[in-house]
Amino acid sequence: MASNYRKIYKKHYGPIPCDSHGRTYEIHHIDGNHNNNDPKNLIAITLQEHYDIHYAQGDWSACYYMSIQRMNKTPAELSDLSKKIQLERVKNGTHHFLDGKISKKTNQTRISNGTHHFLKRKDGTSIATDRAKNGLLPVQLSTKNGTNPWQKRKDGSSIQKDLVNAGKHHLLGGAIQQKQLEEGTHPSKIKIGCLCCRSIFSSNSFGQHKCKQNYV
């Protein structure tokens, strides 16, 4: 189990301390091998120290998951980490968009060894459902800490709308899109009115609106 090393640490060294924010310390594997739970290979460090170690090692995935689970990183910082992860996968040839064969082979391997998150067990559950029940899906974690870009605030705004209004959304790049923004012809700037509920929304929100037949 993933938590075994924490139990081992507490058994040999006592309670795991907390930082000034009340967050329990991370238990770091000194040699980088998560399967080596020898007490001598375990050390308690703060969340920020743990993050800094993995960041220095270029372990972007570990940094990203620490960020969305326990750290109050900004959307820009999370986006930068995500970009680093994708570039690393492209560099080592494991990005699923590089080649359909790579993606297919990877999924076949996961299915064969029973680790594919969509693979159903005999009781109908799966790794994906386990994560959902424990609130560990990326969308659940980001919604919980308020970093989900699609999450609506009380005033109806969202991180996505903030980025669009500031002209910093990644889908707004390029000369054509910039021109559309300046001319007011970009989908995010074109308003549509619904004859059913009388609401006004952007044309690029068509697929999300509940009434999909009557528009003006």
C-alpha positions in Angstrom: 0.0 0.0 0.0 1.1 3.6 -0.7 0.7 4.6 2.9 2.9 1.7 4.3 6.0 3.8 4.3 4.3 6.4 6.5 3.4 3.7 9.0 6.9 2.4 8.9 8.3 5.9 9.6 6.0 6.4 12.6 6.8 3.0 14.0 10.6 3.8 14.0 10.7 7.5 14.5 7.4 8.5 16.1 4.6 10.9 15.0 5.0 12.7 11.8 5.4 16.5 12.5 3.3 19.3 10.9 4.5 22.5 9.3 3.3 26.1 10.2 0.2 25.6 8.0 -0.9 22.5 9.8 0.1 20.2 7.0 1.8 16.9 7.9 5.3 16.5 6.7 6.0 14.4 3.6 7.9 11.1 3.9 10.6 11.2 1.2 12.5 8.1 -0.1 16.1 9.2 0.0 17.3 7.0 -2.8 14.2 7.7 -5.0 13.0 4.1 -4.9 9.5 4.1 -3.5 9.7 0.4 -3.0 12.6 0.7 -0.6 10.8 1.3 2.7 13.9 0.7 4.9 13.6 3.1 7.8 17.1 4.4 6.9 15.8 5.4 3.5 12.9 7.5 4.9 13.1 11.1 6.0 10.3 13.5 7.1 10.5 16.9 5.2 8.1 19.7 4.6 5.8 19.8 1.6 7.8 22.7 0.1 11.1 20.8 0.7 9.7 17.7 -1.0 8.4 19.8 -3.9 11.8 21.5 -4.3 13.6 18.2 -4.4 11.4 16.7 -7.1 11.5 20.0 -9.0 15.3 20.0 -9.0 15.2 16.4 -10.3 12.9 17.4 -13.1 10.2 15.0 -11.7 7.3 17.2 -13.0 4.6 14.7 -12.5 5.4 14.4 -8.8 5.4 18.2 -8.5 2.1 18.5 -10.3 0.3 16.0 -8.1 1.7 17.5 -5.0 0.5 20.9 -6.2 -3.1 19.9 -7.0 -3.5 17.8 -3.8 -2.0 19.9 -1.1 -0.4 23.1 -2.4 -2.1 26.4 -3.3 -0.4 26.9 -6.7 -1.8 29.4 -9.2 -3.4 28.2 -12.5 -0.3 29.6 -14.3 2.0 27.5 -12.2 -0.1 24.4 -12.7 -0.2 25.1 -16.4 3.6 25.4 -16.5 4.1 22.1 -14.7 1.6 20.4 -17.1 3.5 21.8 -20.1 6.8 20.5 -18.7 5.2 17.0 -18.3 3.9 17.0 -21.9 7.3 18.2 -23.3 9.1 15.5 -21.3 6.8 12.8 -22.7 7.3 14.1 -26.3 11.1 14.1 -25.7 11.2 10.5 -24.5 8.6 9.3 -27.1 5.9 8.3 -24.7 3.4 11.1 -25.4 0.1 9.5 -26.5 -0.4 12.0 -29.3 2.9 11.1 -31.0 1.9 7.9 -32.5 -1.3 5.9 -32.3 0.8 2.7 -32.0 2.5 4.0 -28.9 -0.9 4.8 -27.3 -2.4 1.5 -28.3 0.7 -0.4 -27.0 0.6 1.4 -23.7 -3.1 0.7 -23.2 -2.7 -2.9 -24.2 0.1 -3.3 -21.6 -2.0 -1.6 -18.9 -4.9 -3.9 -19.8 -2.8 -7.0 -19.7 -1.3 -6.3 -16.3 -4.6 -5.0 -14.9 -3.5 -1.5 -14.2 -5.6 0.4 -16.8 -7.8 2.8 -14.9 -10.9 2.0 -17.0 -10.5 -1.8 -16.8 -13.6 -3.3 -15.0 -13.2 -5.9 -12.3 -15.6 -8.7 -11.7 -17.6 -6.6 -9.3 -18.0 -3.8 -11.8 -15.5 -1.5 -10.1 -12.3 -0.1 -11.6 -9.3 2.0 -10.6 -11.2 5.0 -12.0 -14.2 4.4 -9.8 -11.9 3.9 -6.8 -10.3 7.3 -7.4 -13.7 8.9 -7.9 -15.0 7.5 -4.6 -11.9 8.8 -2.8 -12.1 12.2 -4.5 -8.7 11.7 -6.2 -9.7 12.3 -9.8 -7.8 15.4 -11.1 -11.0 17.2 -11.7 -12.2 16.5 -8.2 -8.9 17.6 -6.7 -8.7 20.8 -8.7 -12.3 21.6 -7.9 -11.7 21.1 -4.2 -8.7 23.5 -4.1 -10.4 26.0 -6.4 -8.0 25.6 -9.4 -10.4 23.9 -11.8 -10.5 26.4 -14.7 -14.1 25.5 -15.5 -15.3 25.9 -11.9 -18.0 28.6 -11.6 -17.7 31.2 -8.8 -20.7 32.6 -7.1 -20.7 35.6 -9.5 -20.8 33.3 -12.5 -17.1 33.9 -13.4 -14.3 31.4 -13.7 -10.6 31.1 -14.3 -11.3 30.4 -18.0 -13.3 33.7 -18.3 -10.6 35.6 -16.5 -8.0 34.3 -18.9 -10.2 35.1 -21.9 -10.9 38.6 -20.7 -7.2 39.2 -20.0 -6.3 37.9 -23.5 -4.1 35.2 -21.9 -6.1 32.0 -22.7 -4.0 29.5 -24.6 -6.8 29.1 -27.2 -6.5 32.8 -28.0 -3.0 32.7 -29.5 -2.2 33.2 -33.2 -2.6 36.2 -35.5 -6.1 35.2 -36.7 -7.5 34.7 -33.3 -5.9 38.0 -32.1 -7.5 39.8 -35.1 -10.9 38.2 -34.2 -10.6 39.5 -30.6 -9.7 43.0 -31.8 -12.6 43.0 -34.2 -15.0 41.4 -31.8 -15.7 38.4 -34.0 -14.0 35.8 -31.8 -16.5 33.1 -30.6 -15.9 34.2 -27.0 -17.0 37.7 -27.9 -20.1 36.9 -29.9 -23.2 36.8 -27.7 -26.2 34.5 -28.4 -29.7 34.9 -26.9 -31.9 31.9 -26.1 -35.6 32.2 -26.9 -36.4 29.6 -24.3 -34.8 30.9 -21.1 -33.8 34.4 -22.4 -30.3 33.9 -21.2 -27.3 35.5 -23.0 -24.0 33.6 -23.4 -21.0 33.3 -25.7 -21.4 31.4 -29.0 -18.6 29.0 -27.9 -20.8 27.9 -25.0 -23.4 26.4 -27.3 -22.6 22.8 -26.3 -23.0 23.5 -22.6 -26.3 25.3 -22.8 -29.4 23.4 -21.7 -31.6 24.7 -24.5 -30.1 23.7 -27.8 -32.9 24.5 -30.3 -34.0 28.1 -30.1 -31.4 30.8 -30.6 -31.3 34.4 -31.9 
